[in-house]
Amino acid sequence: MASSLAAVLKQKNAPSHHDDDHDDDKVTNKNLSSSSSNKKKKKEEEEEEEEEEEDLVCDVREMTITNDVDDDDNNNNNKSNNPFDVTTRSMGRYLRGEMTVEEFFLPEKDRGLYYLPHDQYEEDDEMPVFDLSGILQQSVEQSSNGVEVVHDAAEAKQKEAAEDLICRMMGEASRTWGFFGVVNHGVSLELIERMRAQGQRFFQLPVHQKLKGAPNERLPLAYFPGTPSFHYSKCWNEALQLESNPDKLQLFCESVWSEEHDSESFRAALLEYTAALGELGGRILVLLAKSLGLDPNQFKRHLRSEGKSSLRMNHYPPCPHPDKIEGLYAHTDATMISIVHQGLVGGLQILKDDKWVGVRPNPASLVVNIGEAVMMMSNERFSTVMHRVVGNSHEPRLSLAFFCMPGDEDVISVAEKLTNESHPAKFIPFSWKEYIAHIWREDRPGYYRKKKGSSSTDKEDDDQGSSVNEDNNHDRQSLATTELHD
């Protein structure tokens, strides 16, 4: 800039020669133009650097594939003014004979590159599985006459050692995998099978009867002939998601089943199942907190098992071209933790070290994955990991996914014990209601991530993660060849 000003001053004091003046004007104008261009370029580079430094990371919970842009479900002509109208969802239209299998196909460029068959597993890259039998036994039991029987000190010490070991291993799995399995978890296998049988009974109903249980103002979570997503992607599945709320559950059952017996058996199974999973979820949250050296109730105190947590049953019919469709697109979970029973049919896959890894089905096992709330409260000590579901051509798949959720007014914040000068809080405090509203408001949900170097916790002073890191998003999309939760 100084050299340009010098050139202007020199030209101003020079003798007047028309041709020379004209040439000098060209040089001066060129210098000024060049300077202005350089200044603009420098400013743009500085702005880009500032954006990078702010680190507004948006880990994508729901991936959209290229064909979503052309998705018939996104066509305004096919949309109703009723926000609860799900009749245009892709799977519903397919079940009514209004769509063909081919209309679910991914673009040619997205097929095959990262496809992994539903039953392909690598023995040397298996998700960790933990046996909880040693730590779920009560140290104090009730005898037949009601007198407390206290275990001896040696047995109590052995139980404590077993719990410490499980905590360490579970914490490590939460850091490196974001997923782990549990067996001997305290949930009756008979109850799991009873819940699965009720789910199968529902999905075998004619589509017109299932649609009697579609969402409405009083029942925002219900039957979705497709994914319960804010964008209607062409995933090859249908879902039933219900809150563990007796009144809402009764309303749903009365809408779908006219006979009292049918509705009561479904309602009873779901309430019993969600109560058992809520109790297990609380125990796991305690173990996760202990693994970080936190107060055992650091995470569990936010858990709202009844009335807020929910169960989603995902049904994947057989598909003649599983390599050309997505069963459930790649995403992370907006939960505290999710607990999934995938039955005997595989299809759940985790993105680990930039490759998809299949989760081997085990009917005695439950799969746990770290949700976004715990990831943020742990200051990213734990990972929330992309996962998806792929279909198969020969048998249906039914999964039961229980979502451990905070209360709407709960303030989610980084555990203070996990922060210091070297490791400041990476996220600003926010209410869970605020976060969910943010997810559904934005095309791409993001985390409430603090700017690097910022010490402020005021939401107004910190940028939220509502902007997408396009390069990162593009890379993740290229990996996501195949809605929410599995």
C-alpha positions as CSV (number, residue, x, y, z in Angstrom):
1,M,0.0,0.0,0.0
2,A,2.9,2.4,0.8
3,S,4.5,1.9,-2.6
4,S,1.2,2.7,-4.3
5,L,0.9,6.0,-2.4
6,A,4.4,6.9,-3.3
7,A,3.7,6.3,-7.0
8,V,0.7,8.6,-6.8
9,L,2.7,11.4,-5.1
10,K,5.5,11.0,-7.6
11,Q,3.1,11.3,-10.5
12,K,1.4,14.3,-9.0
13,N,4.7,16.3,-8.9
14,A,6.1,15.2,-12.3
15,P,6.3,17.5,-15.3
16,S,3.2,17.4,-17.5
17,H,3.8,15.4,-20.7
18,H,0.6,14.1,-22.2
19,D,1.8,10.7,-23.4
20,D,4.0,10.2,-20.4
21,D,1.2,11.2,-18.1
22,H,-1.1,8.8,-19.8
23,D,1.4,6.0,-19.4
24,D,2.0,6.9,-15.8
25,D,-1.7,7.0,-15.2
26,K,-1.9,3.4,-16.5
27,V,0.9,2.4,-14.1
28,T,-0.7,4.2,-11.2
29,N,-4.1,2.8,-11.9
30,K,-2.6,-0.6,-12.3
31,N,-0.8,-0.3,-9.0
32,L,-4.0,1.0,-7.2
33,S,-6.1,-1.8,-8.8
34,S,-3.5,-4.4,-7.8
35,S,-3.3,-3.0,-4.3
36,S,-7.0,-3.1,-4.0
37,S,-7.2,-6.6,-5.3
38,N,-4.4,-7.7,-3.0
39,K,-6.1,-6.0,0.0
40,K,-9.4,-7.8,-0.8
41,K,-7.6,-11.1,-1.3
42,K,-5.8,-10.7,2.0
43,K,-9.0,-9.8,3.8
44,E,-10.7,-12.9,2.4
45,E,-7.8,-15.0,3.5
46,E,-7.9,-13.5,7.0
47,E,-11.6,-14.2,7.2
48,E,-11.1,-17.8,6.1
49,E,-8.4,-18.2,8.7
50,E,-10.7,-16.8,11.4
51,E,-13.5,-19.2,10.3
52,E,-11.1,-22.1,10.6
53,E,-9.9,-20.9,14.0
54,E,-13.4,-20.7,15.2
55,D,-13.7,-24.4,14.6
56,L,-17.4,-24.4,14.0
57,V,-17.6,-28.2,13.6
58,C,-20.9,-29.7,12.6
59,D,-20.7,-33.4,13.0
60,V,-23.7,-34.5,10.9
61,R,-26.3,-36.5,12.7
62,E,-28.3,-37.0,9.5
63,M,-26.7,-37.5,6.2
64,T,-28.4,-36.6,2.9
65,I,-27.4,-38.2,-0.3
66,T,-27.4,-36.5,-3.7
67,N,-30.7,-38.0,-4.7
68,D,-32.5,-36.3,-1.8
69,V,-32.4,-33.1,-3.9
70,D,-34.6,-34.8,-6.4
71,D,-36.6,-36.8,-3.9
72,D,-40.2,-36.9,-4.8
73,D,-41.0,-36.5,-1.1
74,N,-39.4,-33.1,-1.2
75,N,-41.6,-32.0,-4.1
76,N,-44.1,-29.4,-3.0
77,N,-46.7,-31.0,-5.2
78,N,-46.5,-34.1,-3.0
79,K,-46.5,-32.3,0.3
80,S,-49.5,-31.6,2.5
81,N,-50.0,-28.3,4.4
82,N,-50.5,-30.6,7.5
83,P,-47.1,-30.9,9.1
84,F,-48.1,-34.3,10.6
85,D,-49.1,-35.7,7.2
86,V,-46.8,-38.7,6.5
87,T,-48.7,-40.2,3.6
88,T,-46.1,-39.0,1.1
89,R,-43.2,-40.7,2.8
90,S,-41.3,-43.0,0.4
91,M,-41.9,-46.4,2.1
92,G,-45.6,-45.7,2.5
93,R,-45.9,-44.9,-1.2
94,Y,-44.0,-48.1,-2.0
95,L,-46.2,-50.2,0.2
96,R,-49.3,-48.7,-1.5
97,G,-47.8,-49.6,-4.9
98,E,-47.1,-45.9,-5.8
99,M,-43.3,-46.2,-6.1
100,T,-41.0,-48.8,-7.6
101,V,-37.8,-50.2,-6.0
102,E,-35.8,-48.4,-8.7
103,E,-37.0,-45.1,-7.3
104,F,-35.1,-45.8,-4.1
105,F,-31.8,-46.3,-5.9
106,L,-28.8,-44.2,-5.0
107,P,-27.0,-42.3,-7.8
108,E,-24.6,-44.5,-9.7
109,K,-21.6,-42.7,-8.2
110,D,-22.7,-43.5,-4.6
111,R,-23.2,-47.2,-5.1
112,G,-20.7,-49.8,-4.3
113,L,-17.7,-47.6,-3.3
114,Y,-18.3,-48.1,0.4
115,Y,-20.9,-50.8,0.4
116,L,-20.5,-53.6,2.9
117,P,-22.9,-56.5,2.9
118,H,-25.2,-56.8,5.9
119,D,-23.6,-60.1,7.1
120,Q,-19.9,-59.3,6.5
121,Y,-17.8,-59.0,9.7
122,E,-14.1,-58.7,10.4
123,E,-13.0,-60.9,13.4
124,D,-10.0,-58.7,14.1
125,D,-12.1,-55.5,14.1
126,E,-15.1,-56.4,16.4
127,M,-16.9,-54.0,18.6
128,P,-16.1,-54.5,22.3
129,V,-18.7,-56.4,24.3
130,F,-18.8,-56.3,28.2
131,D,-20.4,-58.8,30.6
132,L,-22.2,-56.9,33.3
133,S,-23.2,-59.9,35.5
134,G,-20.5,-59.2,38.0
135,I,-21.5,-55.6,38.8
136,L,-25.3,-55.9,38.6
137,Q,-25.5,-58.3,41.5
138,Q,-26.7,-56.5,44.6
139,S,-24.3,-56.2,47.6
140,V,-27.3,-56.2,49.9
141,E,-30.1,-58.8,49.4
142,Q,-33.4,-59.4,51.1
143,S,-33.8,-62.8,52.7
144,S,-37.1,-64.6,52.6
145,N,-38.1,-63.2,56.0
146,G,-37.1,-59.6,55.0
147,V,-33.9,-59.5,56.9
148,E,-31.0,-57.8,55.1
149,V,-28.1,-60.1,54.2
150,V,-24.9,-58.1,53.8
151,H,-22.1,-59.7,51.7
152,D,-18.7,-60.0,53.4
153,A,-16.0,-57.5,52.8
154,A,-14.0,-59.8,50.5
155,E,-17.0,-60.2,48.1
156,A,-17.7,-56.4,48.2
157,K,-14.1,-55.7,47.3
158,Q,-14.2,-58.2,44.5
159,K,-17.4,-56.5,43.1
160,E,-15.7,-53.1,43.4
161,A,-12.7,-54.3,41.5
162,A,-14.9,-55.8,38.7
163,E,-16.7,-52.5,38.4
164,D,-13.5,-50.5,38.2
165,L,-12.3,-52.8,35.4
166,I,-15.6,-52.5,33.5
167,C,-15.5,-48.7,33.9
168,R,-12.0,-48.5,32.4
169,M,-12.8,-50.7,29.5
170,M,-16.2,-49.0,28.8
171,G,-14.6,-45.6,28.9
172,E,-11.9,-46.7,26.5
173,A,-14.5,-48.2,24.1
174,S,-16.5,-44.9,24.3
175,R,-13.4,-43.0,23.3
176,T,-12.2,-45.2,20.5
177,W,-15.4,-46.7,19.1
178,G,-18.3,-44.6,20.5
179,F,-20.0,-48.0,20.6
180,F,-19.9,-51.2,22.8
181,G,-22.1,-54.2,23.5
182,V,-23.4,-55.5,26.9
183,V,-24.4,-59.0,27.8
184,N,-25.9,-60.3,31.1
185,H,-27.3,-56.8,31.3
186,G,-30.3,-57.5,33.5
187,V,-33.0,-57.1,30.9
188,S,-35.0,-60.3,30.5
189,L,-34.5,-62.0,27.2
190,E,-38.2,-63.1,27.4
191,L,-39.2,-59.4,27.7
192,I,-37.0,-58.5,24.7
193,E,-38.7,-61.3,22.6
194,R,-42.1,-60.2,23.8
195,M,-41.4,-56.6,22.6
196,R,-40.1,-57.8,19.3
197,A,-43.2,-60.0,18.8
198,Q,-45.4,-56.9,19.4
199,G,-43.3,-54.9,16.9
200,Q,-43.5,-57.6,14.3
201,R,-47.3,-57.8,14.8
202,F,-47.6,-54.1,14.2
203,F,-45.5,-54.0,11.0
204,Q,-47.5,-56.9,9.5
205,L,-50.6,-54.8,9.6
206,P,-51.9,-53.4,6.3
207,V,-50.5,-50.0,5.6
208,H,-53.9,-48.3,5.9
209,Q,-54.3,-49.6,9.4
210,K,-50.7,-48.6,10.4
211,L,-51.5,-45.1,9.2
212,K,-54.2,-44.9,11.8
213,G,-51.3,-44.5,14.2
214,A,-49.7,-41.6,12.2
215,P,-48.5,-38.6,14.2
216,N,-50.8,-35.7,15.2
217,E,-50.7,-32.7,17.5
218,R,-51.4,-34.9,20.5
219,L,-49.1,-37.6,19.4
220,P,-46.0,-36.1,17.6
221,L,-44.1,-39.4,17.7
222,A,-45.9,-42.4,16.2
223,Y,-45.9,-44.4,12.9
224,F,-43.7,-43.1,10.0
225,P,-43.9,-45.0,6.7
226,G,-40.3,-44.0,6.1
227,T,-37.8,-42.3,8.5
228,P,-39.0,-39.8,11.2
229,S,-36.6,-37.3,9.6
230,F,-37.0,-33.6,9.0
231,H,-36.0,-34.3,5.4
232,Y,-37.8,-37.2,3.8
233,S,-35.0,-39.4,2.4
234,K,-35.6,-42.5,0.4
235,C,-34.5,-45.0,3.1
236,W,-35.7,-48.6,2.8
237,N,-37.5,-48.7,6.2
238,E,-40.5,-47.8,8.2
239,A,-40.5,-46.8,11.8
240,L,-42.7,-46.7,14.9
241,Q,-41.4,-44.4,17.6
242,L,-43.3,-43.9,20.9
243,E,-42.5,-42.1,24.1
244,S,-42.6,-44.0,27.3
245,N,-45.7,-42.1,28.4
246,P,-48.7,-44.2,29.4
247,D,-51.3,-41.6,28.2
248,K,-49.8,-41.1,24.8
249,L,-49.2,-44.8,24.4
250,Q,-52.9,-45.4,25.2
251,L,-53.9,-42.9,22.6
252,F,-51.8,-44.6,20.0
253,C,-53.1,-48.1,20.8
254,E,-56.8,-46.9,20.7
255,S,-56.1,-45.4,17.2
256,V,-54.6,-48.6,15.7
257,W,-56.4,-51.5,17.5
258,S,-60.1,-51.6,18.1
259,E,-60.0,-54.6,20.3
260,E,-59.0,-54.0,23.9
261,H,-56.9,-57.2,24.1
262,D,-54.7,-56.2,21.1
263,S,-54.0,-52.8,22.4
264,E,-53.4,-53.8,26.0
265,S,-50.8,-56.5,25.2
266,F,-48.8,-54.0,23.1
267,R,-49.1,-51.2,25.7
268,A,-48.0,-53.5,28.5
269,A,-45.0,-54.9,26.7
270,L,-43.8,-51.4,25.7
271,L,-44.1,-49.9,29.1
272,E,-42.3,-52.8,30.7
273,Y,-39.6,-52.8,28.1
274,T,-38.9,-49.1,28.3
275,A,-38.9,-49.2,32.1
276,A,-36.2,-52.0,32.0
277,L,-34.1,-50.2,29.4
278,G,-34.4,-46.9,31.3
279,E,-33.0,-48.6,34.4
280,L,-30.2,-50.2,32.4
281,G,-29.5,-46.8,30.8
282,G,-29.1,-45.2,34.2
283,R,-26.6,-47.9,35.3
284,I,-24.5,-47.4,32.1
285,L,-24.5,-43.6,32.5
286,V,-23.2,-44.1,36.1
287,L,-20.4,-46.4,34.8
288,L,-19.5,-43.8,32.1
289,A,-19.3,-41.0,34.6
290,K,-17.1,-43.1,36.9
291,S,-14.7,-43.9,34.1
292,L,-14.0,-40.2,33.8
293,G,-13.6,-39.7,37.5
294,L,-16.8,-37.8,37.8
295,D,-19.6,-37.9,40.3
296,P,-21.6,-41.1,39.5
297,N,-24.8,-39.1,38.9
298,Q,-23.1,-36.5,36.6
299,F,-24.9,-37.9,33.5
300,K,-27.7,-39.9,35.1
301,R,-29.2,-36.9,36.8
302,H,-30.4,-35.7,33.3
303,L,-32.0,-38.9,32.4
304,R,-35.8,-38.8,32.0
305,S,-36.8,-42.4,31.5
306,E,-40.6,-42.0,31.7
307,G,-42.3,-39.5,29.5
308,K,-39.3,-38.3,27.6
309,S,-37.2,-41.2,26.5
310,S,-38.6,-43.2,23.7
311,L,-38.5,-46.5,21.8
312,R,-38.2,-46.7,18.1
313,M,-38.8,-49.9,16.2
314,N,-37.3,-49.9,12.7
315,H,-38.6,-52.4,10.1
316,Y,-36.5,-53.1,7.0
317,P,-38.4,-55.3,4.5
318,P,-36.3,-57.5,2.2
319,C,-35.0,-55.5,-0.8
320,P,-34.0,-57.1,-4.1
321,H,-31.2,-54.6,-4.6
322,P,-29.6,-53.9,-1.2
323,D,-26.4,-52.7,-2.7
324,K,-28.3,-49.9,-4.5
325,I,-30.3,-48.5,-1.6
326,E,-29.8,-47.2,1.9
327,G,-31.5,-48.9,4.7
328,L,-30.8,-46.1,7.1
329,Y,-28.5,-43.3,6.2
330,A,-25.3,-42.4,8.1
331,H,-25.9,-40.3,11.2
332,T,-25.1,-39.7,14.9
333,D,-27.7,-39.8,17.7
334,A,-29.2,-36.7,19.4
335,T,-29.5,-38.6,22.7
336,M,-27.6,-39.2,25.9
337,I,-27.0,-42.8,24.9
338,S,-28.9,-45.2,22.7
339,I,-29.5,-48.9,23.5
340,V,-30.3,-51.1,20.5
341,H,-31.4,-54.7,20.1
342,Q,-30.8,-55.7,16.5
343,G,-32.1,-59.3,16.7
344,L,-30.6,-62.1,14.5
345,V,-30.3,-60.1,11.3
346,G,-27.3,-57.9,10.8
347,G,-27.1,-54.6,9.0
348,L,-25.9,-52.1,11.7
349,Q,-22.5,-50.7,10.6
350,I,-20.1,-48.2,12.3
351,L,-17.8,-45.8,10.7
352,K,-14.4,-46.5,12.3
353,D,-11.0,-45.3,11.0
354,D,-12.7,-44.2,7.8
355,K,-14.2,-47.6,7.0
356,W,-17.5,-49.3,7.7
357,V,-17.4,-52.1,10.3
358,G,-20.3,-54.5,10.7
359,V,-21.8,-55.2,14.1
360,R,-22.3,-58.9,14.5
361,P,-25.9,-59.7,15.8
362,N,-26.2,-61.4,19.1
363,P,-29.8,-61.9,20.4
364,A,-28.4,-61.9,24.0
365,S,-26.6,-58.6,23.5
366,L,-27.6,-55.0,23.6
367,V,-25.6,-52.4,21.6
368,V,-24.9,-49.1,23.3
369,N,-23.7,-46.0,21.5
370,I,-22.7,-42.6,22.8
371,G,-25.1,-39.8,21.9
372,E,-24.4,-36.1,21.3
373,A,-25.4,-35.0,24.9
374,V,-22.9,-37.3,26.7
375,M,-20.2,-36.5,24.0
376,M,-20.6,-32.8,24.8
377,M,-20.8,-33.2,28.6
378,S,-17.6,-35.3,28.5
379,N,-15.9,-32.4,26.6
380,E,-15.3,-34.9,23.7
381,R,-13.6,-37.4,25.9
382,F,-16.2,-39.8,24.5
383,S,-17.0,-40.0,20.8
384,T,-20.4,-39.9,19.0
385,V,-19.8,-41.9,15.9
386,M,-21.4,-42.1,12.5
387,H,-23.4,-45.3,11.9
388,R,-25.9,-46.6,9.3
389,V,-28.0,-49.7,8.4
390,V,-27.8,-51.7,5.2
391,G,-30.5,-53.9,3.9
392,N,-30.6,-57.5,2.6
393,S,-32.5,-59.3,-0.1
394,H,-33.9,-62.4,1.7
395,E,-35.2,-61.6,5.2
396,P,-36.8,-58.7,7.1
397,R,-34.9,-56.9,9.9
398,L,-36.5,-55.4,13.0
399,S,-34.5,-53.4,15.5
400,L,-35.5,-52.0,18.9
401,A,-33.7,-48.7,19.7
402,F,-34.3,-47.1,23.1
403,F,-33.2,-43.5,23.4
404,C,-32.1,-42.2,26.8
405,M,-33.1,-38.5,26.7
406,P,-32.6,-35.5,29.0
407,G,-35.5,-33.3,30.1
408,D,-36.4,-30.4,27.9
409,E,-35.3,-27.8,30.5
410,D,-32.1,-29.6,31.5
411,V,-29.0,-27.5,30.9
412,I,-26.4,-29.5,29.1
413,S,-22.9,-28.3,29.9
414,V,-19.4,-29.7,30.0
415,A,-18.5,-31.3,33.3
416,E,-16.4,-28.7,35.2
417,K,-14.0,-31.4,36.4
418,L,-13.0,-32.1,32.9
419,T,-11.8,-28.6,32.2
420,N,-8.7,-26.6,33.0
421,E,-6.4,-24.1,31.4
422,S,-5.0,-26.7,29.0
423,H,-8.4,-28.2,28.3
424,P,-11.1,-25.5,28.3
425,A,-14.7,-26.3,27.7
426,K,-15.4,-26.9,24.1
427,F,-19.1,-26.3,24.3
428,I,-21.4,-23.6,25.7
429,P,-24.2,-24.5,28.1
430,F,-27.7,-24.9,26.5
431,S,-31.1,-26.4,27.3
432,W,-31.9,-29.7,25.6
433,K,-35.2,-28.2,24.3
434,E,-33.1,-25.4,22.7
435,Y,-30.8,-28.0,21.1
436,I,-33.6,-30.1,19.6
437,A,-35.2,-27.0,18.2
438,H,-31.9,-26.0,16.7
439,I,-31.6,-29.4,15.0
440,W,-35.0,-29.3,13.4
441,R,-34.6,-25.6,12.4
442,E,-31.3,-26.0,10.6
443,D,-30.7,-28.0,7.4
444,R,-27.6,-29.4,9.1
445,P,-27.7,-29.8,12.9
446,G,-24.6,-28.6,14.7
447,Y,-23.1,-28.6,18.1
448,Y,-22.9,-25.6,20.4
449,R,-19.2,-25.5,20.0
450,K,-17.2,-22.6,21.5
451,K,-14.8,-20.5,19.5
452,K,-11.1,-21.4,20.1
453,G,-9.6,-19.2,22.7
454,S,-12.9,-17.9,23.9
455,S,-13.5,-17.9,27.7
456,S,-17.0,-16.7,27.5
457,T,-19.9,-19.1,28.2
458,D,-22.6,-16.6,27.1
459,K,-24.5,-18.0,24.2
460,E,-24.8,-14.6,22.6
461,D,-21.0,-14.1,22.6
462,D,-20.2,-17.5,21.2
463,D,-20.8,-18.9,17.7
464,Q,-23.0,-22.0,17.5
465,G,-22.1,-24.9,15.3
466,S,-24.9,-24.2,12.8
467,S,-22.5,-23.8,9.9
468,V,-21.3,-26.8,8.0
469,N,-17.6,-27.4,7.6
470,E,-18.1,-28.1,3.9
471,D,-14.9,-30.1,3.3
472,N,-15.5,-32.3,6.3
473,N,-19.2,-32.7,5.3
474,H,-18.3,-33.7,1.8
475,D,-15.8,-36.3,3.0
476,R,-18.4,-37.8,5.3
477,Q,-21.0,-37.8,2.6
478,S,-18.7,-39.6,0.3
479,L,-18.4,-42.3,2.9
480,A,-22.1,-42.4,3.6
481,T,-23.4,-44.6,0.8
482,T,-26.3,-45.8,2.7
483,E,-32.3,-41.6,9.5
484,L,-31.8,-41.3,12.7
485,H,-30.9,-44.3,14.9
486,D,-30.7,-47.9,13.8
